[in-house]
Amino acid sequence: MSGQDDSAPGRPPAEGLTAWSDALDLLANGELAVRGLLAGSSNYTFLADVQSDRGQGLAIYKPRQGETPLWDFPPGTLCQRELAAYLVSQALGWTLVPPTVIRVGPYGQGAVQLFVDADFSQHYFTFRDEPALQPALQRIAAFDLVINNADRKAGHTLRTAEDRLWAIDHGVCFHVQPKLRTVIWEFAGQPLSVDLIVDLAGLRAQLESGCALHAKLAGLLSAAELAELARRTEQVLNAGLFPDPDPQRRSYPWPLV
């Protein structure tokens, strides 16, 4: 599996942690203390401290009860989609999504994701033309195709000081109907690389009934959503290239950043 060049899974972005499993353990079992509400979020999203005797870090906490009801997504499922996106990213071997768990926090059960210390003055539009970042950006574009991401704003792709890219905010993914809305259309019409095809084929195999990934996702998504995920993955592989925006529907999120 191709992964990002700097490290995959690599060192998790938290103090005192040297392994991905340590980060997941910290998020799942560490003491979680809310610092405050993040302004500008469409759902209640909190910055929190999380610490244990093995390490500490910052986390993004999205409680289920703070999710804004949406007409096209079942209520109370956005946090599950955050975890499902993380699992798919890991199954692909791309480690695009920061470590994510579902757990009980100060405001009830929700998604808890390791905070990424990124340069928040940068976003997709500021670095989309850099040649060194093209493989990672293609992975994000392919990832959004299979998870049917309805909200890939430019600010939902983060860049760290080490030039590592992370993909965040996946609460509105995995719908059974076409919902892809993204700012990443620069690859439209281009063929998928061999590495992408190999990794996507690996994902398709793991989505078969009886596989561990299928079982985990079945607890987070509906049966129809899980079946559609497998169908989309097959569709992307059969097409062999990045699609053009659909002229019959809105293909960009708003706001763009």
Secondary structure, 3 states (H helix, E strand, C coil): CCCCCCCCCCCCCCECCCCHHHHHHHHHHCEEEEEEECCCCCCCCEEEEEEECCEEEEEEEEEHHHCCCCCCCCCCCHHHHHHHHHHHHHHHCCCCCCCEEEEEECCEEEEEEECCCCCCCCCHHHHCCCHHHHHHHHHHHHHHHHHCCCCECHHHEEECCCCCEEECCCCCCCCCCCCCCECCCCCCCCECCHHHHHHHHHHHHHCCCCCHHHHHHHCCCCHHHHHHHHHHHHHHHHHCECCCCCCCCCCCCCCCC
